[in-house]
C-alpha cells in the first residue's frame, strides 16, 4: 500500500436548473503519502469540489479516483462511507464539533464506529492526541467553553484519532485570527511530520503558503499551477 | 456513545422536550387513572350488587324466569329443599330464598308503586349484607310481624321515620287485592341507589299474611365467597363452574343465572364508557406522537451540519437513523416513566381514598337521582392497582415514540453528505 491518491481526468459538472456549471475540468493529480498540500485559488475556482471528490463526499461526473491502487469508481454510498471511515478525515472551516459532547467525547466520536479497537486503545489514542494538540486539562470542557483556536485543535485531534490515510481541510483557518491560524497550521504540519498523514487543505490566506510542501492553484476548475516547495 | 448523544440532544431543547413529554405523560396518567377506576368500578359494581341485590347466582323456576319482570307469585320454586341440599354439597356457599312482588306503598296522601322483597332474615344475612347498612332503626327480626325496612331515600321522599306506620297493598298469589299496615323498623342506606330509592323489605312471614304465598318463594340467591384481592375473572370462573354443576342437577325445573348474565347490560355499558375514555387517551397519545415527530424533524433540520459531519467520518445511514430513533426512544422512555410516576400518585389516592362521585353529582345540584346516572352502584369509588396497565403504557409510549420518530429519522438517513456539508 503506497498511500498514493491519484485523480485521473476528473471532471465535475453541477446542474443548476437549466444551467450546467463545470466545477472541475479534467483534473489529473497524484498526491504521495505524507504530503502537505495547500490548494489555493479564488472563490468558485473548484477548491471545495476538489476536496469533496478526494474525500469521497462527491462523485466525479467523469474520470476516476484511485486510493492505494484501488479505484473508487462505481462504489455505492455505503461502500463510500466505509472507505471514508477507514481512510479519510475532515477538518471544517467552522469546526463542527458536536455541541453536546465534551472535548474528549468529540475526539472519540470517529472511533464509535470502529469495532476492531478496544476501549482501552480508544482511550489511549484520545488522551495522546489531547496532549499533542495542546488541550491537556480541557478534556471535559464542552465546545462552547472553548475559543475558536481550541475548537479547531479539537477538530484536528478528531480528524487524526482514527489514523487516516489523508486529512482534508476546507479553509480550516478562515474563522481564526492570523496568529491562531498559524498555530493551527503548525500543529497540522507537526502531525504531518510525526504521523506521516497526508494533509490536503484549501485556503485563501497567503501567510499559510510558507508551511506548504506543495501548492496547487486552481483557476476556473482547472489546475493553474502545481508547485513542490 | 450514540445513546449519550441522543440523551444529551433530547435535553438540548428542554422546553420543547418537556412539552412533548408532558403530553405523553398526561396520556399515560389518563389511561392508568381510568383503567384503575374502571377496574375498581367493575369490581365494586359486581361486589355491591352481589352483596345487596342478587347474590352470585340466582335461581328461578322456568315458568317464573319467562315472565320475571311481572313478578308472578304463582310460579314459585317448587322444591326449595332440593336446592338447599345441593348447595350444601359445595364448600362455603350459602343460599337464601326471597319473594319479590309489586306493591303500592301508601303513607297518608302519598303513594308509590315499588318492588317489595320478602326475605328470611335468618338466612338472608348469610348471603346479603343489608343488615350492616341500617342507617336508622334495626334490621328485620323473624319473630316480629308487620314490620318493614325502607330505603332511606324512599323514606325521605315520603317523610317517613322509624316507628311510623305505612300501608303496603298488593295482589295476592290468587290475584285478590290485599293491604296491611306495617311499622317501619329501619331505614337502609346501601351503595345501590335503587335499593335506597325504591326498595321495601319485609319478612317472608309478613309476606305470607299479605300475599297468601302458601309458604312458597320465587327466587333462590346463592353467595359464593369472594376472597380479598381475587380478580373478577377468577371469581367469575369459580361462579360459572358452580352454575354449570347446579345446571346439571336442576336444569329440568329451574333457570340458573350467574351474576355475569344478570349484569351483562351494565358490563356492556361499562365497556362502552371504557372505550370512550380510551379513545380520549388514544388522541392524547396521537398528539404526543405528532409532537415527537415534529421535535425529531426539527432536530434533523437543526442538525443537518452534524449529520454531515457524522457521515463524513463514515457513519452509515442506518447509524444516523439509529441516532434519531434513539432520541425518540429517549423521549418515549421519559414520557412513559414520568406518566407512570405521576399515575402512581393518582392511583394511590384512588385506591386508598377513593373518588366520591356522589359528591360530584349531588342530587341537590344536578337534580338527578343516583339511579338515573347509569351506574347501578353509587358512592365513593375505589381504584385497583393494575401493573399491566403501567407496563402497557410504558411500552406503548416507546412504541409511539419509535413509530413517530421513524420517518424523520429515515429522512435524516437519506440526506446526501455533500448536501449536509453545504451547511458547513
Interface residues (C-beta under 8 A of the other chain):
Chain A: X52 X55 X57 X58 X77 X78 X81 X82 X84 X85 X86 X89 X90 X92 X93 X94 X96 X98 X99 X100 X101 X105 X108 X109 X110 X112 X113 X158 X162 X170
Chain B: X1 X2 X4 X5 X8 X9 X12 X305 X306 X308 X309 X310 X311 X312 X313 X314 X315 X316 X317 X319 X417 X418 X421 X424
